[in-house]
């Protein structure tokens, strides 16, 4: 009963799927890097100021 799809269709589907996964991974990595950079930038000066005030 299962009819095989033309190879071009499956190839197109596989390529689009891989591209979507790679795009998602890139977005995830970029988001993590930017959020990490933001938190490290915003946290460091505050923590240094707090340490100076407490000292």
Secondary structure, DSSP 4 states (H G I P E B T S, - for coil): -PPPPPHHHHHHHHHHHHHHHHHHHHHHHHHHHHHHHHHHHHHHHHHHHHHHHH-
